[in-house]
Amino acid sequence: MKNLIKLFMVVLLLTIFNGCQKDDPIISQMTDGDQPQEVVTNPMFVGLNDIAFSVENNRLVFESEEEFQKGIDFLANLGDENFPLFEKEIDFKSYRLEYKNNPEKAELFPDELFQTLLNPEMEIVVGQYLFKEDPINQKTYAYELELNESCNFKSINTEKPDFIFLVYEDAFPIIRGEETLSLKSAPRCRNNNDKKKEWSFQSNTYPPPVPNAAYGYYVNIKSKLCYQYSAIFKSIIAKIKTDPLIHAGFVVGGELVTLKFTINGTYKYDRKNESAKSGSINELEYVNSSQDGPEWRPFHGTKRVRCYDVTATFRWEIWENGITPQWNGQNDNITFNINCNTHVSECQ
């Protein structure tokens, strides 16, 4: 029964983009009660069967804030290296996929998880609203999806949104009437004090005399500790990886250059309607070529952040290098801290 209720809500949301004529085959099949819910059989993605969502006109459509949070949690557990497989599984062209080779566009949303939820137009549907992000002006626009007399949804293309949120505000409780846009006294995090560091190293023969020769390579390592905030999504992302765009010639006698990445971190944070949390982590991953390195998100979701204090130490080491083995063991590290409202007692 629960699955049928979810299916009904998803089908209702599908009509946002397909109209709701009586002869619509999707509606007819649902009315007949004999159309089973489409089931994901890929073991990596079976958890999607428990989330009420769909992809329509290349927009992710979630039944509610609760289902949206489930989608966020699913992707966080899936891991950044599997985001391309997720997009392929659901046939979705995300903002991440569209702009992965465009640093200027990609940096507008520091967390690749949020990029994976948005389409290239920076849109997503949750409940009865289409949300559109405007990172340049630090706003989130919400358009209510309503039926008119012709049984077509309006407001989706209107020039005037129903709500305009600042990115540090909390869209869903405001829409439900639980908060007001003028609630200025509540602690909230709005400042973006992201920290980033890059390292580069290369073989003595780079660029190689012969293009793409195995003994010529250039490696760029990137680390970041960032606060991603929007009126509908907030997270901390700590990540270290190699840049897949500018290295070459990694294969050496059947072996790959191997890097060892680690992240050690501590965190304190407090979010609305949740108890304060604190702890520590240690992430380690051995990376070949352009694979993603480890990532860590102390928190991720829809609720407003009252305060946080996060420290992360990133370390890389050349673990195995068949080209210039004398470099094995070469390493470096850096420690970042980002914080907000540390005067709030829960973050002291």
Sequence and secondary structure as in RCSB ss.txt:
>XXXX:A:sequence
MKNLIKLFMVVLLLTIFNGCQKDDPIISQMTDGDQPQEVVTNPMFVGLNDIAFSVENNRLVFESEEEFQKGIDFL
ANLGDENFPLFEKEIDFKSYRLEYKNNPEKAELFPDELFQTLLNPEMEIVVGQYLFKEDPINQKTYAYELELNES
CNFKSINTEKPDFIFLVYEDAFPIIRGEETLSLKSAPRCRNNNDKKKEWSFQSNTYPPPVPNAAYGYYVNIKSKL
CYQYSAIFKSIIAKIKTDPLIHAGFVVGGELVTLKFTINGTYKYDRKNESAKSGSINELEYVNSSQDGPEWRPFH
GTKRVRCYDVTATFRWEIWENGITPQWNGQNDNITFNINCNTHVSECQ
>XXXX:A:secstr
 HHHHHHHHHHHHHHHHH   TT HHHHHHHHT         GGGGGGGGS EEEETTEEEESSHHHHHHHHHHH
HHH GGGHHHHHHHHT   HHHHHTT HHHHTTS  HHHHHHS TT EEEETTEEEEEETTTTEEEEEE EE TT
S EESTT SS SEEEETTS HHHHHTTSS TT  SS        EEEEEEEE TT S SSTT TT  EEEEEEEE
EEEE SS EEEEEEEEE TTS    EETTEE EEEEEEEEEEEEEETTS  EEEEEEEEEEEETT    EE S E
ESS EEEEEEEEEEEEEEEE SSSGGGTT EEEEEEEEEE TTSGGG 
